[in-house]
Amino acid sequence: MSKENSDSLNQEDLKEEQDIEIDGDIQEPEEDPANVVFENGKGYVASEDADRLSQQGFYGTRIDGNKLELEPVELLHLIERKRVVVTTLSGEHVGSDYIVNYLLVDDPDLWIQYLVFRDLRSRGYAVRKGFGSGIGFRVYARGDRPGTANAKELVYVLKEGVPISLSDLDLVTKTAAGSRKDLLFALVDQNGEVNFYRVAQSTLRDCSGDT
């Protein structure tokens, strides 16, 4: 979807979101990298390293044994920032290429999703995985901590040249409205650049009876 054809979506008003401030990434003190085990498509951090990744950078979800479970996009971001060292169950050290290639068959849009995640993090936002209806991410207001506050915005990820159907558009706008959150479209172009569009739902009045 582009700005040129957005006017054809009759019941939706899409405007490019230019007012997202850029204050730099969430502060993450420089420390020794945490050890992560890559298993079944996710990263797992033992309790001794889990606290600093979770509390200082707002990464991951707590699971049994006080471990931290990292989504693939979180894991890729932490590797890029040199915050983690990743090994497989067999003890082999692996990097981003291994993880992307491992997951690409089942998740061909992983890299697109990661570009959006990285962009949001670079703007200083805490970000969590989305939920059904195609919602890619939940984004929290600056200063809010996941787990103690609710997300403010939902992000639907689009790839340039791949259209979204009107039925899907209607579904995601209703999902956002039902959860009382703002909806953003993140459009990733062919150069890997991310642009954000705010989506507002409107109702058209039937004027057919007017003279």
Backbone hydrogen bonds in HBPLUS format (Angstrom, degrees):
<---DONOR---> <-ACCEPTOR-->    atom                        ^
c    i                          cat <-CA-CA->   ^        H-A-AA   ^      H-
h    n   atom  resd res      DA  || num        DHA   H-A  angle D-A-AA Bond
n    s   type  num  typ     dist DA aas  dist angle  dist       angle   num
A0008-SER N   A0005-ASN O   3.17 MM   3  5.70 158.4  2.22 113.7 119.8     1
A0009-LEU N   A0006-SER O   3.22 MM   3  5.80 169.3  2.24 116.7 120.1     2
A0012-GLU N   A0009-LEU O   3.16 MM   3  5.61 167.1  2.17 121.3 124.9     3
A0202-SER N   A0011-GLN O   3.43 MM 191  5.75 161.4  2.47 158.5 154.3     4
A0013-ASP N   A0200-ALA O   3.19 MM 187  5.41 171.4  2.20 157.6 159.8     5
A0200-ALA N   A0013-ASP O   3.29 MM 187  5.41 152.5  2.37 136.6 144.6     6
A0015-LYS N   A0198-ARG O   3.33 MM 183  5.66 162.6  2.36 152.6 156.8     7
A0198-ARG N   A0015-LYS O   2.95 MM 183  5.66 152.5  2.02 173.5 164.6     8
A0017-GLU N   A0196-PHE O   2.61 MM 179  5.19 158.1  1.66 132.2 137.9     9
A0034-ALA N   A0083-ARG O   2.84 MM  49  6.30 157.9  1.89 147.6 142.2    10
A0085-VAL N   A0034-ALA O   2.79 MM  51  6.12 151.2  1.87 163.6 165.7    11
A0036-VAL N   A0085-VAL O   2.90 MM  49  5.99 162.6  1.93 161.7 159.2    12
A0087-THR N   A0036-VAL O   2.93 MM  51  6.36 155.5  1.99 160.8 168.2    13
A0037-VAL N   A0044-TYR O   2.95 MM   7  5.14 165.6  1.97 141.5 145.2    14
A0044-TYR N   A0037-VAL O   2.87 MM   7  5.14 145.2  1.99 134.3 145.7    15
A0038-PHE N   A0087-THR O   2.81 MM  49  6.03 164.1  1.84 158.1 163.7    16
A0039-GLU N   A0042-LYS O   2.90 MM   3  5.59 160.3  1.94 166.2 169.4    17
A0042-LYS N   A0039-GLU O   3.10 MM   3  5.59 168.2  2.11 119.7 123.5    18
A0043-GLY N   A0070-LEU O   3.11 MM  27  4.79 166.7  2.12 135.7 139.2    19
A0070-LEU N   A0043-GLY O   2.74 MM  27  4.79 168.8  1.75 146.8 149.5    20
A0045-VAL N   A0068-LEU O   2.88 MM  23  4.96 160.3  1.92 144.7 151.2    21
A0068-LEU N   A0045-VAL O   2.98 MM  23  4.96 155.9  2.04 140.0 147.0    22
A0049-ASP N   A0046-ALA O   3.07 MM   3  5.82 148.2  2.18 121.8 129.3    23
A0050-ALA N   A0046-ALA O   2.99 MM   4  5.92 132.3  2.22 145.6 158.0    24
A0054-SER N   A0050-ALA O   2.94 MM   4  6.00 163.3  1.97 157.7 162.9    25
A0055-GLN N   A0051-ASP O   2.83 MM   4  5.79 171.5  1.84 157.0 160.0    26
A0056-GLN N   A0052-ARG O   3.06 MM   4  5.37 149.0  2.16 124.5 134.2    27
A0057-GLY N   A0053-LEU O   3.33 MM   4  5.45 144.4  2.47 116.3 125.9    28
A0059-TYR N   A0053-LEU O   3.35 MM   6  5.88 161.3  2.39 132.2 134.7    29
A0058-PHE N   A0054-SER O   3.07 MM   4  4.76 126.9  2.37 114.5 122.6    30
A0061-THR N   A0069-GLU O   2.92 MM   8  5.15 148.2  2.02 135.9 145.7    31
A0069-GLU N   A0061-THR O   2.83 MM   8  5.15 169.5  1.84 145.0 148.6    32
A0063-ILE N   A0067-LYS O   3.01 MM   4  5.41 157.8  2.06 140.5 143.2    33
A0074-GLU N   A0071-GLU O   3.02 MM   3  5.24 120.4  2.39 105.0 120.1    34
A0075-LEU N   A0071-GLU O   2.95 MM   4  6.23 158.8  1.99 158.6 165.5    35
A0076-LEU N   A0072-PRO O   2.92 MM   4  6.18 160.6  1.96 153.3 157.8    36
A0077-HIS N   A0073-VAL O   3.06 MM   4  6.17 153.6  2.14 139.1 146.2    37
A0078-LEU N   A0074-GLU O   2.95 MM   4  6.18 157.3  2.00 150.3 156.2    38
A0079-ILE N   A0075-LEU O   2.97 MM   4  6.20 151.6  2.06 147.8 155.6    39
A0080-GLU N   A0076-LEU O   3.01 MM   4  6.21 161.1  2.04 145.5 150.5    40
A0081-ARG N   A0077-HIS O   3.03 MM   4  6.26 147.0  2.14 143.1 151.9    41
A0083-ARG N   A0078-LEU O   2.85 MM   5  5.11 166.2  1.87 160.0 158.7    42
A0082-LYS N   A0079-ILE O   2.97 MM   3  4.93 157.0  2.03 104.2 110.6    43
A0094-VAL N   A0086-VAL O   3.00 MM   8  5.73 161.7  2.03 140.1 144.8    44
A0088-THR N   A0092-GLU O   2.88 MM   4  5.27 144.1  2.00 137.0 147.8    45
A0091-GLY N   A0088-THR O   2.92 MM   3  5.18 160.6  1.96 109.5 115.7    46
A0099-ILE N   A0095-GLY O   3.30 MM   4  6.62 163.0  2.33 151.4 155.9    47
A0100-VAL N   A0096-SER O   2.87 MM   4  6.06 169.9  1.88 164.2 166.4    48
A0101-ASN N   A0097-ASP O   2.97 MM   4  6.04 169.9  1.98 150.7 154.1    49
A0102-TYR N   A0098-TYR O   2.92 MM   4  5.99 149.2  2.02 144.0 153.1    50
A0103-LEU N   A0099-ILE O   3.11 MM   4  6.27 149.2  2.21 146.0 152.8    51
A0104-LEU N   A0100-VAL O   2.86 MM   4  5.68 132.0  2.09 150.9 163.4    52
A0107-ASP N   A0103-LEU O   2.84 MM   4  5.81 142.5  1.99 153.5 165.3    53
A0110-LEU N   A0107-ASP O   3.09 MM   3  5.52 156.2  2.15 124.2 123.6    54
A0113-GLN N   A0109-ASP O   2.91 MM   4  6.16 165.2  1.94 161.6 165.9    55
A0114-TYR N   A0110-LEU O   2.84 MM   4  6.11 152.4  1.92 148.8 157.4    56
A0115-LEU N   A0111-TRP O   2.97 MM   4  6.25 154.4  2.04 147.9 153.4    57
A0116-VAL N   A0112-ILE O   3.28 MM   4  6.62 154.4  2.35 148.0 153.7    58
A0117-PHE N   A0113-GLN O   2.97 MM   4  6.24 164.9  1.99 152.9 157.5    59
A0118-ARG N   A0114-TYR O   2.81 MM   4  5.97 169.7  1.82 160.1 162.3    60
A0119-ASP N   A0115-LEU O   3.06 MM   4  6.15 154.3  2.13 137.7 144.7    61
A0120-LEU N   A0116-VAL O   2.99 MM   4  6.25 163.2  2.02 155.5 159.2    62
A0121-ARG N   A0117-PHE O   2.96 MM   4  6.21 161.4  2.00 153.0 158.5    63
A0122-SER N   A0118-ARG O   2.90 MM   4  6.07 151.7  1.98 146.4 154.3    64
A0123-ARG N   A0120-LEU O   3.12 MM   3  5.19 140.6  2.28  97.7 109.0    65
A0125-TYR N   A0120-LEU O   3.32 MM   5  5.85 164.0  2.35 147.1 146.0    66
A0124-GLY N   A0121-ARG O   2.96 MM   3  5.20 161.8  2.00 110.3 115.0    67
A0140-TYR N   A0126-ALA O   3.10 MM  14  5.51 168.3  2.11 160.4 161.4    68
A0128-ARG N   A0138-ARG O   2.89 MM  10  5.09 164.0  1.92 151.1 155.9    69
A0138-ARG N   A0128-ARG O   2.71 MM  10  5.09 162.7  1.74 148.8 153.1    70
A0130-GLY N   A0136-GLY O   2.77 MM   6  4.59 143.5  1.90 122.6 113.4    71
A0135-ILE N   A0132-GLY O   3.30 MM   3  6.01 171.9  2.31 121.6 122.6    72
A0136-GLY N   A0155-VAL O   2.76 MM  19  5.67 135.0  1.96 148.6 162.4    73
A0137-PHE N   A0155-VAL O   3.22 MM  18  5.09 157.3  2.27 135.3 140.9    74
A0155-VAL N   A0137-PHE O   2.90 MM  18  5.09 158.8  1.94 150.4 151.1    75
A0139-VAL N   A0153-GLU O   2.85 MM  14  5.10 169.6  1.86 150.8 152.3    76
A0152-LYS N   A0139-VAL O   2.79 MM  13  5.97 142.5  1.93 143.6 153.2    77
A0153-GLU N   A0139-VAL O   3.07 MM  14  5.10 167.6  2.08 147.3 150.2    78
A0144-ASP N   A0141-ALA O   2.98 MM   3  5.52 162.5  2.01 136.2 140.6    79
A0148-THR N   A0145-ARG O   2.97 MM   3  5.58 161.9  2.00 137.9 143.5    80
A0149-ALA N   A0145-ARG O   3.10 MM   4  5.85 125.1  2.42 157.4 162.9    81
A0182-ASP N   A0152-LYS O   3.23 MM  30  6.56 154.9  2.30 156.7 151.2    82
A0154-LEU N   A0182-ASP O   2.78 MM  28  6.17 158.0  1.82 163.8 170.7    83
A0184-LEU N   A0154-LEU O   2.83 MM  30  6.14 160.8  1.87 165.4 172.0    84
A0156-TYR N   A0184-LEU O   2.88 MM  28  6.29 162.9  1.91 162.5 167.2    85
A0186-ALA N   A0156-TYR O   2.89 MM  30  6.09 164.2  1.91 150.6 154.5    86
A0158-LEU N   A0186-ALA O   2.77 MM  28  5.87 173.1  1.78 157.3 155.7    87
A0188-VAL N   A0158-LEU O   2.91 MM  30  6.24 165.3  1.93 153.2 155.9    88
A0162-VAL N   A0159-LYS O   2.97 MM   3  5.61 158.6  2.01 146.7 147.8    89
A0160-GLU N   A0188-VAL O   2.88 MM  28  5.85 166.4  1.90 159.6 155.0    90
A0169-LEU N   A0165-SER O   2.90 MM   4  6.16 157.7  1.95 149.6 156.7    91
A0170-ASP N   A0166-LEU O   2.86 MM   4  6.01 155.5  1.92 143.5 149.7    92
A0171-LEU N   A0167-SER O   2.98 MM   4  6.18 151.3  2.06 140.4 148.5    93
A0172-VAL N   A0168-ASP O   2.96 MM   4  6.23 165.3  1.98 157.0 158.8    94
A0173-THR N   A0169-LEU O   3.10 MM   4  6.23 158.2  2.15 146.2 152.3    95
A0174-LYS N   A0170-ASP O   3.06 MM   4  6.16 153.7  2.13 143.0 150.2    96
A0175-THR N   A0171-LEU O   2.89 MM   4  6.11 149.3  1.99 145.0 154.3    97
A0176-ALA N   A0172-VAL O   2.98 MM   4  6.18 161.9  2.01 146.5 150.3    98
A0177-ALA N   A0173-THR O   2.92 MM   4  6.09 162.2  1.95 145.0 150.5    99
A0178-GLY N   A0174-LYS O   2.79 MM   4  5.85 156.6  1.84 144.9 151.7   100
A0179-SER N   A0175-THR O   3.08 MM   4  6.27 139.4  2.25 140.7 150.6   101
A0181-LYS N   A0176-ALA O   3.01 MM   5  5.22 173.0  2.01 148.2 150.3   102
A0180-ARG N   A0177-ALA O   3.13 MM   3  4.89 153.7  2.20  96.6 104.5   103
A0199-VAL N   A0183-LEU O   3.01 MM  16  5.59 171.9  2.02 156.9 155.4   104
A0185-PHE N   A0197-TYR O   2.70 MM  12  4.97 162.1  1.73 149.7 156.1   105
A0197-TYR N   A0185-PHE O   2.79 MM  12  4.97 151.9  1.87 146.1 154.6   106
A0187-LEU N   A0195-ASN O   2.79 MM   8  5.24 163.6  1.82 166.5 163.9   107
A0195-ASN N   A0187-LEU O   2.96 MM   8  5.24 158.4  2.01 141.8 148.6   108
A0189-ASP N   A0193-GLU O   2.94 MM   4  5.50 160.7  1.97 156.8 160.2   109
A0192-GLY N   A0189-ASP O   2.99 MM   3  5.37 163.7  2.01 116.3 119.8   110
A0210-ASP N   A0207-CYS O   3.05 MM   3  5.43 161.7  2.08 114.1 120.0   111
